[in-house]
Amino acid sequence: MSSSGVSSPTEYTALEVDQAPKRPGIYAWYIRTDLSDFDSQDAVEGGIDLAEERFLTSLARLADCFSPESVRLTGRGAYGSRWQGQLESPSLRAEIDQTTESAPAANRLRFVAGDARRRSALIHLLQRSVPAFAAPVYVGVTARSLRARLNEHKNDYDDAMKLLGAEPGIARTLRDEGSSFGQRLAGAGVALDQLVVFVLPVELDDVPHKQREDAANAIESYLHRLFQPTFGRR
C-alpha cells in the first residue's frame, strides 16, 4: 500500500461516522471513559459514599474492555486420557473486592476513589488519554469506503443491542464469541457515546481492486497481531 496521498488522522464519534470519507484507508476505534465531573463529587447517603463505589465500578467496567482473552489449554495424560481447562486473567472488579496485599493496584485505586479531588484528577486524565495514551480496541483497513465500513460496525452494534434487549442473558456470549466488532462491543456493555474512531484515508486509485482487497486483509491481520486490540479478530 503506497504512502502517497496519506493525510492526517481525523476523529469521529460513533454518531458522526456518516461524515467519514468515502475512500479507502485505515481506522482505529477507541473507548472513552463514561466518567464525568459529576462522578468526582461526593454522594453520601446513610453514611455511605456512593460516589466511591460508582467510580470503582466504572473503572472496573472500562478495564474489562482491555482484558486479554482467556487461554484454553489441552494436554494428554496417562493411558490416552485428555486434560483440558481454561485460564482467565482476574478482573479488576475481583481485585478491588479483595482489597488485600495481593492486589496492590486495586488498593491504590481505592485510595484514589475515596477522595473527590483525587477522583477528579483521574477522571480528567482518562478523558484526555484517548488516543495518545490509550490502546485501540479495534483496528481495521478497508479497500473501499471508510464511511461504509464504519457504518457497518455501527449497524452491527445497533442490531446487537436490540438482540440484547430481548435476550440480556447472551451478553457474555456476544462479548467473547460475537462474529462482529459491533456484537462484541454491545456484549461488553460499551455505550455508543463512549466510542470514537480515528481514520486515515489512503489513495489507492492506481491499484487493481483485487490487489487492494488482498493488501487490506494482509495489513489488517498484521496490525491486529502487532497491537492485539481486544475486540479485534482472533
Secondary structure, 3 states (H helix, E strand, C coil): CCCCCCCCCEEEEHHHHHHCCCCCEEEEEEECCCCCHHHHCCCEECCEEHHHHHHHHHHHHHHHCCCCCCEEEEEECHHHCEEEEEECCCCHHHHHHHCCCCCHHHHHHHHHHCCHHHHHHHHHHHHCCCCCCCCCCEEEEECCCHHHHHHHHHHHHHHHHHHHHHCHHHHHHHHHHCCCHHHHHHHCCCCHHHEEEEEEECCCCCCCHHHHHHHHHHHHHHHHHHHCCCCCCC
